[in-house]
Amino acid sequence: MAQQVRGVVAPGKNEPVRIETVVVPDPGPGEAVVKVQACGVCHTDLHYKQGGINDDFPFLLGHEAAGVVESVGDGVTEVAPGDFVVLNWRAVCGQCRACLRGRPWYCFDTHNARQKMTLLDGTELTPALGIGAFAEKTLVAAGQCTKVDPEVSPEVAGLLGCGVMAGIGAALNTGNVGRGDSVAVIGCGGVGDAAVLGARLAGAAKVIAVDVDGKKLAKAAEIGATHTVDSSSQDPVEAIRSLTGGFGADVVIEAVGRPETYEQAFYARDLAGTVVLVGVPTPEMRIDLSLLDVFGRGGALKSSWYGDCLPSRDFPMLIDLHRQGRIDLGAFVTETIGLDDVEAAFGRMHEGGVLRSVVML
């Protein structure tokens, strides 16, 4: 029987979000209903609200979440009612050419729930990244649920659902940071700081954090950056080179998603070094690089999809490292809020004073 819950809906481009009654259907084949316990306020949700992703309004926002499986549909074997799970937005198919080549983190046919959640009048909602977790309950594909240790707090576990995993994975998986490497991270929001953490976890000898905000740089140093560069007063390319013997960093992770910072990343890497783009650009953005420089500098220019993670592998591993005290995922939680506070949290995100606001349900 369908259930009615409270959820945060973006009704139209740049309109304030509203608390609406959301109708959640019973799970169909391959689907699960999850009782959401915590959901981080991610910049991607703001992109949806601003119309920067697409115009399939109204959106049910929220995607960086953890909760408990309440019910499952026919054919679901990977999770069961009562399981504590982190939600992910790339449920792999297991059948596409990437999956069959043993690279499921590149799955080209990821999927979501087939049924739609709606408003009371029947208006279909588009769930953010196929999740829609700024709601008391949500309907997802069962493959979007990853079981993790239930001893970890939901506000910490949920962060792996997007930003923290994207940053850690950009360093560990996409950038292949190795022991003794030098790494520069441009942009020290939640994703950038997670990339700093990932670089230290991989054994990087030098981790250089770059931002225009001194408070963000201080937080990056707490997370594990060995050096900081204030690019509002320094040329970041020259600063990174000076900190790496004049050569540039082995891996530069761009966590902003803008042409000018991508160009900085390109020229701040060593010869044969790697650039990783994990910041999300908008559709109109373009870059203009010398093709001769692209050829002559060698190395690799990579984009990081969700930190190239495999949730079934990476989420439990990172939760275990957190519980062992080897990484502090809790450092990314700046504040906990309620559903009614999401619009204000978007404002604080603009001000740059938070890594993550987390909605608790």
Disulfide bonds with the S-S distance in Angstrom:
none
